[in-house]
């Protein structure tokens, strides 16, 4: 899954209307809506927007003819296969009407240009793993935790052994689990949970 590494901004004049695009990573709806609130210019003719966060998406034409602004912005996000993104396109009307086709091309095109130019990064899905093992295996487990550079979120010592909670990139999980079981001769319990 790819998102923006940093905020993007792009500006273009189309038939005397100025289109100002702001794009940003948003990991939840509240973050997307806060960005919209802070970015939109109430003096502008229109502040059209779209966001896509996992399976959630929403868009607005903000007074432009239906389907000419928000949906083309969302299409620009989807066409570039981006996620966890919010895009706001602010239009300052220049006196020349663009027509519905012209509006869709302007909003979608400026959003796409902004997203193309912005620096991107991959979002790695994390998996929560609980590890339960005896004291005899703890050295091997610690070695593997260091080798895979996992984030330890909790650790508890009991009479029976050690309980460790970690967060690991989903792409590393299978190799990590296999090595832990092999190294500890299956004397370890692992349980998994998606973040």
Secondary structure, DSSP 4 states (H G I P E B T S, - for coil): -EEESS-EEEEEEETTEEEEEEEEE-SSHHHHHHHHHHH--TTSSEEEEEEEETTEEEEE-TTSSTTSSHHHHHHHHHHTTB-SEEEEEEEE--S---HHHHHHHHHHHHHHHHHHHS-EEEPPPEEEEEEEE-GGGHHHHHHHHHHTTPEEEEEEE-SS-EEEEEEEEHHHHHHHHHHHHHHTTT-EEEEEEE-
